Amino acid sequence: MTGGPETGTVPSPAPASNPAPATQRGQAKELRRLALLSAAAGLFAENGFTRVSLEDLGAAAGVSGPAVYRHFPGKQAVLAELLLSVSRDLLDGGLRVVSEAGKPMDALKGLIQFQVDFALSNPDVIRVQDRDFGSLSSTDQAEVRSLQRAYVETWVDVLARIHSDADVGGLRVRAHAAFGLINSTPHSVRHHGRKIAVKSARPILEQMALAALTAA
């Protein structure tokens, strides 16, 4: 997600990186928690954080409003978990892509594909990040920013191996610009005019991002 408050813009949410619950009851509880996060992504994106109640969240996830408190202490905690879990997943995924790549250009192409897949799968969370980041507590804002900065630096480190003579600040500008291109296009494709199929949008986004990031 990046390109939010920290980059200038961050899926239904990706599953949080918590260990899988060992018991059937624990698994059911985790599924309800994920259902609440997924419902929150859609409702916050459509209506805005301030206009969504806990009752709305519960109804969308198939539970009562008070039952939401079994999983989150309040609505702000739902928003925090939504953005924090996605930010963690992006950082973990980006680091994994780089660690598995053989050459810098392979790593860059892998990061682009990873970000495009995220953006096409998670337009609601990108919209929530853009609009409702300020509703987080200052502590949660700082943690989201820290995770996003680390994700950006993952890209910058790869770009530095491709543009060996480039200024680091300029490489960050390239990374932020690529996030803006990738994150905003799926949203506009989905919500304005005729829809473009994901399979058509994906290669366009990947080619444009690669061209921008590798330009001399």
Backbone torsions as a table, in degrees:
resi	resn	phi	psi	omega
1	MET	NA	56.0	-173.2
2	THR	-112.9	164.2	-164.4
3	GLY	97.1	22.5	176.9
4	GLY	-95.5	-139.7	-179.0
5	PRO	-57.9	-28.5	-175.4
6	GLU	-87.7	-23.0	-174.7
7	THR	-120.8	-0.8	-174.4
8	GLY	103.3	-14.5	157.0
9	THR	-135.4	NA	NA
10	VAL	NA	NA	NA
11	PRO	NA	144.8	168.2
12	SER	-22.8	151.0	-170.2
13	PRO	-63.8	146.3	174.1
14	ALA	-70.6	151.7	178.7
15	PRO	-57.2	138.2	179.5
16	ALA	-65.8	153.3	-175.4
17	SER	-85.4	46.4	175.5
18	ASN	-91.4	153.4	176.9
19	PRO	-62.0	148.4	179.7
20	ALA	-65.7	132.5	178.9
21	PRO	-60.4	142.3	-173.6
22	ALA	-81.4	-31.6	-174.9
23	THR	-101.1	161.5	178.1
24	GLN	-62.4	-39.2	178.4
25	ARG	-64.2	-41.5	178.6
26	GLY	-65.1	-37.4	178.1
27	GLN	-65.3	-40.6	178.9
28	ALA	-64.4	-39.5	178.6
29	LYS	-65.1	-40.5	179.2
30	GLU	-66.1	-38.0	177.6
31	LEU	-63.6	-39.5	177.6
32	ARG	-66.6	-38.5	178.8
33	ARG	-63.0	-44.2	178.6
34	LEU	-65.9	-35.8	177.4
35	ALA	-63.8	-38.2	177.4
36	LEU	-65.5	-40.9	178.5
37	LEU	-65.6	-40.7	178.2
38	SER	-64.0	-44.1	178.1
39	ALA	-63.3	-39.8	-179.8
40	ALA	-63.1	-41.2	179.6
41	ALA	-57.7	-46.9	-179.1
42	GLY	-68.0	-44.1	-177.6
43	LEU	-70.1	-43.5	179.0
44	PHE	-63.6	-39.8	-179.9
45	ALA	-64.8	-40.1	-176.1
46	GLU	-78.4	-40.8	-170.7
47	ASN	-113.4	-16.4	-173.9
48	GLY	91.8	144.7	-176.0
49	PHE	-56.0	-44.6	-173.2
50	THR	-69.2	-19.7	-176.6
51	ARG	-99.0	5.3	179.7
52	VAL	-109.1	129.5	179.4
53	SER	-99.3	166.1	175.0
54	LEU	-61.7	-33.5	177.3
55	GLU	-63.5	-39.7	176.8
56	ASP	-61.1	-44.7	-179.5
57	LEU	-62.5	-46.5	-179.8
58	GLY	-60.6	-45.0	-179.1
59	ALA	-62.2	-41.2	-179.3
60	ALA	-67.6	-28.6	-179.5
61	ALA	-96.4	-0.8	177.6
62	GLY	82.0	24.9	175.6
63	VAL	-130.9	167.4	177.7
64	SER	-75.8	158.1	178.6
65	GLY	-54.5	-50.9	179.4
66	PRO	-60.4	-27.3	-179.4
67	ALA	-66.4	-20.6	178.1
68	VAL	-59.8	-32.3	-178.1
69	TYR	-67.1	-13.9	175.6
70	ARG	-72.7	-17.3	-176.1
71	HIS	-115.3	-30.9	-177.8
72	PHE	-141.3	141.7	-179.9
73	PRO	-70.8	-14.2	179.7
74	GLY	179.5	177.7	-176.2
75	LYS	-65.4	-38.2	-179.8
76	GLN	-63.4	-33.6	178.0
77	ALA	-66.8	-32.5	176.4
78	VAL	-64.9	-46.9	178.8
79	LEU	-60.6	-43.5	-178.9
80	ALA	-61.8	-46.5	-179.2
81	GLU	-65.2	-37.0	178.7
82	LEU	-58.9	-50.7	-176.1
83	LEU	-78.4	-34.8	178.9
84	LEU	-69.1	-43.2	-177.8
85	SER	-65.2	-39.1	178.5
86	VAL	-66.6	-41.3	179.9
87	SER	-64.3	-39.4	177.1
88	ARG	-65.2	-43.3	-178.3
89	ASP	-64.9	-37.3	177.2
90	LEU	-63.9	-46.4	-179.7
91	LEU	-63.2	-47.4	-179.9
92	ASP	-61.0	-42.9	-179.3
93	GLY	-66.5	-41.7	178.6
94	GLY	-62.9	-43.1	178.1
95	LEU	-63.9	-37.6	179.5
96	ARG	-66.6	-41.8	178.6
97	VAL	-58.4	-46.8	-177.4
98	VAL	-66.2	-40.7	-177.2
99	SER	-66.7	-27.2	-177.5
100	GLU	-92.2	-7.5	-178.2
101	ALA	-86.0	144.6	180.0
102	GLY	-84.1	-42.7	-176.2
103	LYS	-121.6	158.3	179.3
104	PRO	-54.4	-41.9	-179.4
105	MET	-67.3	-34.6	175.4
106	ASP	-64.6	-39.9	178.9
107	ALA	-64.4	-42.5	-179.6
108	LEU	-64.1	-46.0	178.7
109	LYS	-62.3	-37.6	177.7
110	GLY	-65.7	-41.7	177.4
111	LEU	-63.3	-41.8	178.4
112	ILE	-61.6	-48.0	179.2
113	GLN	-60.5	-40.0	179.1
114	PHE	-63.2	-46.4	-179.3
115	GLN	-67.7	-39.6	178.3
116	VAL	-63.7	-43.0	178.2
117	ASP	-60.9	-43.2	177.2
118	PHE	-59.9	-49.5	-175.1
119	ALA	-64.7	-41.4	-179.5
120	LEU	-70.2	-27.5	-178.7
121	SER	-88.1	-20.6	-168.7
122	ASN	-133.9	48.0	-179.8
123	PRO	-62.6	-30.0	-179.1
124	ASP	-64.2	-43.4	-178.5
125	VAL	-68.5	-35.4	176.2
126	ILE	-60.2	-43.5	-179.9
127	ARG	-66.5	-40.7	178.3
128	VAL	-62.7	-44.1	178.2
129	GLN	-58.3	-46.0	-177.6
130	ASP	-62.3	-42.3	-169.9
131	ARG	-94.6	-35.2	-168.6
132	ASP	-114.0	9.6	178.7
133	PHE	-54.8	-38.4	-178.1
134	GLY	-65.9	-13.2	177.8
135	SER	-83.0	-8.0	175.1
136	LEU	-72.7	156.9	171.4
137	SER	-66.7	160.4	-179.6
138	SER	-61.2	-34.8	178.7
139	THR	-65.6	-44.8	179.9
140	ASP	-69.2	-36.1	175.3
141	GLN	-59.2	-44.1	-178.7
142	ALA	-64.0	-38.7	-179.0
143	GLU	-70.0	-41.1	177.3
144	VAL	-61.8	-44.8	179.2
145	ARG	-60.3	-41.6	-178.9
146	SER	-63.2	-43.9	178.4
147	LEU	-64.0	-41.4	-179.3
148	GLN	-68.8	-37.2	176.7
149	ARG	-62.2	-42.2	179.6
150	ALA	-63.8	-37.5	177.6
151	TYR	-66.0	-43.3	177.4
152	VAL	-59.2	-44.7	-178.1
153	GLU	-65.2	-27.4	174.0
154	THR	-60.3	-43.2	176.6
155	TRP	-67.6	-43.4	-177.4
156	VAL	-62.0	-40.1	179.4
157	ASP	-61.1	-40.4	178.3
158	VAL	-68.3	-44.4	179.7
159	LEU	-61.9	-34.4	179.9
160	ALA	-65.6	-27.2	177.8
161	ARG	-79.3	-18.4	178.1
162	ILE	-94.3	-42.6	177.8
163	HIS	-106.8	76.3	-171.1
164	SER	-64.3	-23.5	-178.3
165	ASP	-99.5	3.3	-174.1
166	ALA	-81.7	152.4	174.9
167	ASP	-73.7	138.9	-177.8
168	VAL	-60.7	-38.2	178.7
169	GLY	-61.2	-40.4	177.7
170	GLY	-65.4	-34.9	178.2
171	LEU	-67.5	-35.5	176.3
172	ARG	-65.5	-38.1	176.6
173	VAL	-60.7	-43.3	178.0
174	ARG	-59.3	-46.7	-178.4
175	ALA	-62.0	-45.5	-179.5
176	HIS	-62.9	-40.0	179.3
177	ALA	-63.6	-39.8	178.6
178	ALA	-65.5	-40.3	177.1
179	PHE	-61.8	-42.9	179.1
180	GLY	-61.1	-43.5	179.0
181	LEU	-62.6	-49.6	-175.3
182	ILE	-69.4	-43.7	-174.0
183	ASN	-74.7	-31.4	-176.0
184	SER	-84.6	-31.8	-175.2
185	THR	-64.9	-46.2	178.1
186	PRO	-58.5	-35.9	179.4
187	HIS	-64.3	-46.5	-179.1
188	SER	-69.1	-35.8	178.4
189	VAL	-63.6	-37.4	-174.9
190	ARG	-79.0	-31.7	-168.4
191	HIS	-111.2	-5.9	-175.9
192	HIS	-128.9	122.8	174.8
193	GLY	68.0	-152.9	-178.8
194	ARG	-69.0	137.8	178.9
195	LYS	-78.1	142.1	175.3
196	ILE	-105.9	131.5	-178.4
197	ALA	-60.6	145.9	179.4
198	VAL	-54.9	-40.8	-177.7
199	LYS	-65.3	-22.6	175.9
200	SER	-85.8	-37.4	-177.6
201	ALA	-71.9	-36.3	-174.3
202	ARG	-55.8	-54.8	-178.2
203	PRO	-63.9	-32.8	178.0
204	ILE	-62.5	-48.0	-179.6
205	LEU	-63.2	-44.0	-178.1
206	GLU	-64.5	-42.4	-179.3
207	GLN	-67.2	-42.8	-179.3
208	MET	-66.2	-42.4	180.0
209	ALA	-64.9	-43.4	179.7
210	LEU	-63.3	-41.4	179.3
211	ALA	-63.1	-41.0	-179.0
212	ALA	-68.1	-38.8	-174.7
213	LEU	-79.5	-20.7	-177.6
214	THR	-106.8	-1.8	179.6
215	ALA	-61.3	143.5	-179.1
216	ALA	-68.4	NA	NA
